[in-house]
Amino acid sequence: MFWTTLLRQRRWQAWLYPWRGVDWSLLIAVWLITLIGALFIHSAELHIGDKDGFQHVAVAIVGTVLALTLARIPESAFIGVHWFVYGLSCALLLAVSLFGVEANGAQSWLPIAGFNLQPSEFAKISIILTQAALLHRVLANGLAGILRVFIATAPPLLLILTEPDLGTSLVFVAITLGMLYWANARLGWIILMLSPLVAAILFALPLPYELNLWVWLLWTLAMGIVAWRSLPLGWIGAIGGIVLNLSGAGLGQLLWSVLKEYQKNRLLMFLDPDKDPLGAGYHLIQSRIAIGAGGLWGRGIFQGTQTQLGFIPEQHTDFIFSAIGEELGFAGGLLILFLFWFIGLRLLQIANSARTDFGSLLAIGLFSMLVFQAVVNIGMTVNLFPVTGIPLPFLSYGRSALLATYIGLGLVLSVANHRPRSRY
């Protein structure tokens, strides 16, 4: 009996040997939050009878198989294919602009073999892979490294903006800034990169014109000081920082003109959703009611009135957190935040222990993507951020988004699986 048990143990050890370094705690946390997502997708769709929760689990199983397959490959092998993946991603985004299917005001889906594929979700993983490869060769502590990243990021970002998909575009910005910071870009440079966008937003705020103008000018002068302290060009750099922010108003007008009417309403209505309670503000108002009604422990699974009576349209996608908040209450919301915290912590630990800069940057890219999406999506459901169409990772229903995220997880598991191991 003893030898039979020992033999079985050795067989399991031999089977698990290719994944001996995989961060199983990270994978378990991801699967736990995915199953919670499937449960509440099912709950949000009970009143219409759809079964997307089961599809969510099926895609997660396929994604896990892909992730564990990628985990067996040393991360150095991915450097050699990053331009192929980048080119394929851009080709799919271009195909969307030519042959894509429009839904909810955006032409973001490509019909393939009876399924609607969303290439912009896979483009997030492609840009993480590409930026990691570029910054592995030339870090961002000089202008050359930053320019290489910007040039590579611009084509897919512009294609996504033309869909138009503002939410994914913002995720691209978050990924880029996070990876540049990890690659030793100066904090002052990162602030200056963000400053034109902030200037554009400040100039577009619905404030009295004189106050709006003063806020915008004060920000521009502040960025001139940052440029003077951060750039090695003295007063020339300061003038450049001011000009950069003065152009922010023009940038804001350009971006605003690209957005469709429903997107403009989403961005403006979060300031006061009660202005249009049956229109653009409806989602936000109903989401707040649902989360508030959950109280401390929630109304119970499948018992939330806002969720089960369908007060929140498309709740199984971008507003899935409101279903969790209503049926599991504050405690359920804390559980979700804890799981995201744990996943982020494990990604940071993998980034710190990776054997190469490339592997470390892959982990930071996925970390930046997941944290940004989680913060913005949850903030959106409680009316802290405007509705931008950013899904909640692992929880929102979306086959392309879930599969792409698991592929990104596989890249990071590869980094963990092949990092140096202690002999003690």
Disulfide bonds with the S-S distance in Angstrom:
none
